[in-house]
Amino acid sequence: MDFLKSVVGKLVTGAVVLAVFAAGFAWYQMSAAERSTLAGGAGRVVGWIALVAALPWALFFIVSRVAKMDSNAASGVFILLLTLAEAAGLAWMFHFTITGPAAWTFFAAGIVLAGVYNLLTCDWIAERFE
């Protein structure tokens, strides 16, 4: 078993090194405009992730009030509204131009992950602030 772990560890390390090398080479081959576009998009995504991470904590007073209602419907509506607001924020950051199947896939995956994060975080906050 230790041999298998060692082999898998070396394969994963090699794959990561190859991916970093390929990304660096691709970055080197890009034009300045392409680099700017990629960096701008990555910056927007990082900003949106920070917003998603902070928003349930900033709204803890609403989370605790909804939790005191002791209603799954109210909690579900709050999580849905919070996630929809975050989805609108992400679409706004990209000027409401989400085109192509890859962009829609990443958009949908981000919204689903944000919804799950909102659910788990709001549940944790509700338990602590009751």
C-alpha positions as protocol buffer text, in pm:
chain_id: "A"
residue {
  index: 1
  type: MET
  ca { x: 0 y: 0 z: 0 }
}
residue {
  index: 2
  type: ASP
  ca { x: 287 y: 240 z: 77 }
}
residue {
  index: 3
  type: PHE
  ca { x: 430 y: 171 z: -268 }
}
residue {
  index: 4
  type: LEU
  ca { x: 98 y: 263 z: -430 }
}
residue {
  index: 5
  type: LYS
  ca { x: 78 y: 586 z: -228 }
}
residue {
  index: 6
  type: SER
  ca { x: 431 y: 672 z: -332 }
}
residue {
  index: 7
  type: VAL
  ca { x: 360 y: 609 z: -701 }
}
residue {
  index: 8
  type: VAL
  ca { x: 33 y: 803 z: -695 }
}
residue {
  index: 9
  type: GLY
  ca { x: 202 y: 1090 z: -510 }
}
residue {
  index: 10
  type: LYS
  ca { x: 476 y: 1108 z: -773 }
}
residue {
  index: 11
  type: LEU
  ca { x: 222 y: 1098 z: -1056 }
}
residue {
  index: 12
  type: VAL
  ca { x: 14 y: 1376 z: -902 }
}
residue {
  index: 13
  type: THR
  ca { x: 326 y: 1585 z: -841 }
}
residue {
  index: 14
  type: GLY
  ca { x: 434 y: 1534 z: -1202 }
}
residue {
  index: 15
  type: ALA
  ca { x: 89 y: 1632 z: -1330 }
}
residue {
  index: 16
  type: VAL
  ca { x: 89 y: 1950 z: -1119 }
}
residue {
  index: 17
  type: VAL
  ca { x: 439 y: 2045 z: -1239 }
}
residue {
  index: 18
  type: LEU
  ca { x: 335 y: 1982 z: -1600 }
}
residue {
  index: 19
  type: ALA
  ca { x: 17 y: 2189 z: -1557 }
}
residue {
  index: 20
  type: VAL
  ca { x: 212 y: 2479 z: -1403 }
}
residue {
  index: 21
  type: PHE
  ca { x: 467 y: 2464 z: -1686 }
}
residue {
  index: 22
  type: ALA
  ca { x: 193 y: 2454 z: -1951 }
}
residue {
  index: 23
  type: ALA
  ca { x: 9 y: 2747 z: -1788 }
}
residue {
  index: 24
  type: GLY
  ca { x: 330 y: 2949 z: -1772 }
}
residue {
  index: 25
  type: PHE
  ca { x: 410 y: 2876 z: -2135 }
}
residue {
  index: 26
  type: ALA
  ca { x: 55 y: 2966 z: -2240 }
}
residue {
  index: 27
  type: TRP
  ca { x: 80 y: 3292 z: -2042 }
}
residue {
  index: 28
  type: TYR
  ca { x: 413 y: 3369 z: -2215 }
}
residue {
  index: 29
  type: GLN
  ca { x: 258 y: 3311 z: -2559 }
}
residue {
  index: 30
  type: MET
  ca { x: -40 y: 3540 z: -2496 }
}
residue {
  index: 31
  type: SER
  ca { x: -59 y: 3893 z: -2624 }
}
residue {
  index: 32
  type: ALA
  ca { x: -87 y: 4181 z: -2380 }
}
residue {
  index: 33
  type: ALA
  ca { x: -457 y: 4220 z: -2459 }
}
residue {
  index: 34
  type: GLU
  ca { x: -524 y: 3851 z: -2391 }
}
residue {
  index: 35
  type: ARG
  ca { x: -333 y: 3869 z: -2061 }
}
residue {
  index: 36
  type: SER
  ca { x: -532 y: 4175 z: -1959 }
}
residue {
  index: 37
  type: THR
  ca { x: -862 y: 4006 z: -2043 }
}
residue {
  index: 38
  type: LEU
  ca { x: -768 y: 3691 z: -1852 }
}
residue {
  index: 39
  type: ALA
  ca { x: -644 y: 3883 z: -1548 }
}
residue {
  index: 40
  type: GLY
  ca { x: -955 y: 4102 z: -1547 }
}
residue {
  index: 41
  type: GLY
  ca { x: -1186 y: 3802 z: -1557 }
}
residue {
  index: 42
  type: ALA
  ca { x: -990 y: 3625 z: -1285 }
}
residue {
  index: 43
  type: GLY
  ca { x: -1003 y: 3938 z: -1070 }
}
residue {
  index: 44
  type: ARG
  ca { x: -1379 y: 3959 z: -1107 }
}
residue {
  index: 45
  type: VAL
  ca { x: -1419 y: 3594 z: -1010 }
}
residue {
  index: 46
  type: VAL
  ca { x: -1198 y: 3637 z: -702 }
}
residue {
  index: 47
  type: GLY
  ca { x: -1397 y: 3946 z: -605 }
}
residue {
  index: 48
  type: TRP
  ca { x: -1723 y: 3758 z: -644 }
}
residue {
  index: 49
  type: ILE
  ca { x: -1594 y: 3469 z: -431 }
}
residue {
  index: 50
  type: ALA
  ca { x: -1500 y: 3719 z: -159 }
}
residue {
  index: 51
  type: LEU
  ca { x: -1850 y: 3869 z: -182 }
}
residue {
  index: 52
  type: VAL
  ca { x: -2013 y: 3525 z: -156 }
}
residue {
  index: 53
  type: ALA
  ca { x: -1795 y: 3437 z: 142 }
}
residue {
  index: 54
  type: ALA
  ca { x: -1870 y: 3762 z: 328 }
}
residue {
  index: 55
  type: LEU
  ca { x: -2237 y: 3822 z: 254 }
}
residue {
  index: 56
  type: PRO
  ca { x: -2394 y: 3563 z: 490 }
}
residue {
  index: 57
  type: TRP
  ca { x: -2173 y: 3690 z: 772 }
}
residue {
  index: 58
  type: ALA
  ca { x: -2264 y: 4051 z: 699 }
}
residue {
  index: 59
  type: LEU
  ca { x: -2633 y: 3958 z: 713 }
}
residue {
  index: 60
  type: PHE
  ca { x: -2610 y: 3755 z: 1035 }
}
residue {
  index: 61
  type: PHE
  ca { x: -2885 y: 3964 z: 1196 }
}
residue {
  index: 62
  type: ILE
  ca { x: -3127 y: 3867 z: 918 }
}
residue {
  index: 63
  type: VAL
  ca { x: -3015 y: 3504 z: 938 }
}
residue {
  index: 64
  type: SER
  ca { x: -3089 y: 3494 z: 1310 }
}
residue {
  index: 65
  type: ARG
  ca { x: -3434 y: 3656 z: 1260 }
}
residue {
  index: 66
  type: VAL
  ca { x: -3522 y: 3405 z: 989 }
}
residue {
  index: 67
  type: ALA
  ca { x: -3401 y: 3122 z: 1211 }
}
residue {
  index: 68
  type: LYS
  ca { x: -3627 y: 3242 z: 1494 }
}
residue {
  index: 69
  type: MET
  ca { x: -3925 y: 3199 z: 1262 }
}
residue {
  index: 70
  type: ASP
  ca { x: -3859 y: 2825 z: 1283 }
}
residue {
  index: 71
  type: SER
  ca { x: -3987 y: 2779 z: 929 }
}
residue {
  index: 72
  type: ASN
  ca { x: -3814 y: 2579 z: 659 }
}
residue {
  index: 73
  type: ALA
  ca { x: -4002 y: 2776 z: 393 }
}
residue {
  index: 74
  type: ALA
  ca { x: -3876 y: 3110 z: 526 }
}
residue {
  index: 75
  type: SER
  ca { x: -3523 y: 2976 z: 549 }
}
residue {
  index: 76
  type: GLY
  ca { x: -3543 y: 2834 z: 198 }
}
residue {
  index: 77
  type: VAL
  ca { x: -3673 y: 3162 z: 55 }
}
residue {
  index: 78
  type: PHE
  ca { x: -3395 y: 3355 z: 231 }
}
residue {
  index: 79
  type: ILE
  ca { x: -3124 y: 3121 z: 96 }
}
residue {
  index: 80
  type: LEU
  ca { x: -3279 y: 3139 z: -252 }
}
residue {
  index: 81
  type: LEU
  ca { x: -3293 y: 3521 z: -248 }
}
residue {
  index: 82
  type: LEU
  ca { x: -2937 y: 3544 z: -120 }
}
residue {
  index: 83
  type: THR
  ca { x: -2812 y: 3309 z: -391 }
}
residue {
  index: 84
  type: LEU
  ca { x: -3008 y: 3489 z: -663 }
}
residue {
  index: 85
  type: ALA
  ca { x: -2860 y: 3822 z: -550 }
}
residue {
  index: 86
  type: GLU
  ca { x: -2512 y: 3671 z: -573 }
}
residue {
  index: 87
  type: ALA
  ca { x: -2593 y: 3532 z: -920 }
}
residue {
  index: 88
  type: ALA
  ca { x: -2706 y: 3876 z: -1031 }
}
residue {
  index: 89
  type: GLY
  ca { x: -2386 y: 4022 z: -890 }
}
residue {
  index: 90
  type: LEU
  ca { x: -2175 y: 3775 z: -1087 }
}
residue {
  index: 91
  type: ALA
  ca { x: -2366 y: 3843 z: -1408 }
}
residue {
  index: 92
  type: TRP
  ca { x: -2331 y: 4218 z: -1348 }
}
residue {
  index: 93
  type: MET
  ca { x: -1953 y: 4183 z: -1300 }
}
residue {
  index: 94
  type: PHE
  ca { x: -1935 y: 4034 z: -1650 }
}
residue {
  index: 95
  type: HIS
  ca { x: -2172 y: 4297 z: -1795 }
}
residue {
  index: 96
  type: PHE
  ca { x: -2452 y: 4040 z: -1835 }
}
residue {
  index: 97
  type: THR
  ca { x: -2265 y: 3881 z: -2126 }
}
residue {
  index: 98
  type: ILE
  ca { x: -2241 y: 3513 z: -2044 }
}
residue {
  index: 99
  type: THR
  ca { x: -2202 y: 3348 z: -2382 }
}
residue {
  index: 100
  type: GLY
  ca { x: -2112 y: 2998 z: -2482 }
}
residue {
  index: 101
  type: PRO
  ca { x: -2163 y: 2664 z: -2312 }
}
residue {
  index: 102
  type: ALA
  ca { x: -1841 y: 2679 z: -2109 }
}
residue {
  index: 103
  type: ALA
  ca { x: -1929 y: 3019 z: -1962 }
}
residue {
  index: 104
  type: TRP
  ca { x: -2280 y: 2901 z: -1874 }
}
residue {
  index: 105
  type: THR
  ca { x: -2139 y: 2583 z: -1717 }
}
residue {
  index: 106
  type: PHE
  ca { x: -1898 y: 2780 z: -1498 }
}
residue {
  index: 107
  type: PHE
  ca { x: -2170 y: 3031 z: -1412 }
}
residue {
  index: 108
  type: ALA
  ca { x: -2412 y: 2754 z: -1309 }
}
residue {
  index: 109
  type: ALA
  ca { x: -2145 y: 2566 z: -1111 }
}
residue {
  index: 110
  type: GLY
  ca { x: -2051 y: 2886 z: -929 }
}
residue {
  index: 111
  type: ILE
  ca { x: -2412 y: 2958 z: -840 }
}
residue {
  index: 112
  type: VAL
  ca { x: -2472 y: 2604 z: -715 }
}
residue {
  index: 113
  type: LEU
  ca { x: -2158 y: 2619 z: -501 }
}
residue {
  index: 114
  type: ALA
  ca { x: -2262 y: 2960 z: -369 }
}
residue {
  index: 115
  type: GLY
  ca { x: -2605 y: 2822 z: -280 }
}
residue {
  index: 116
  type: VAL
  ca { x: -2455 y: 2528 z: -92 }
}
residue {
  index: 117
  type: TYR
  ca { x: -2214 y: 2761 z: 88 }
}
residue {
  index: 118
  type: ASN
  ca { x: -2503 y: 2992 z: 180 }
}
residue {
  index: 119
  type: LEU
  ca { x: -2708 y: 2702 z: 313 }
}
residue {
  index: 120
  type: LEU
  ca { x: -2427 y: 2561 z: 527 }
}
residue {
  index: 121
  type: THR
  ca { x: -2306 y: 2899 z: 652 }
}
residue {
  index: 122
  type: CYS
  ca { x: -2651 y: 3034 z: 735 }
}
residue {
  index: 123
  type: ASP
  ca { x: -2735 y: 2710 z: 915 }
}
residue {
  index: 124
  type: TRP
  ca { x: -2417 y: 2740 z: 1121 }
}
residue {
  index: 125
  type: ILE
  ca { x: -2484 y: 3108 z: 1197 }
}
residue {
  index: 126
  type: ALA
  ca { x: -2845 y: 3031 z: 1296 }
}
residue {
  index: 127
  type: GLU
  ca { x: -2730 y: 2762 z: 1540 }
}
residue {
  index: 128
  type: ARG
  ca { x: -2474 y: 2992 z: 1702 }
}
residue {
  index: 129
  type: PHE
  ca { x: -2685 y: 3308 z: 1732 }
}
residue {
  index: 130
  type: GLU
  ca { x: -3010 y: 3155 z: 1856 }
}
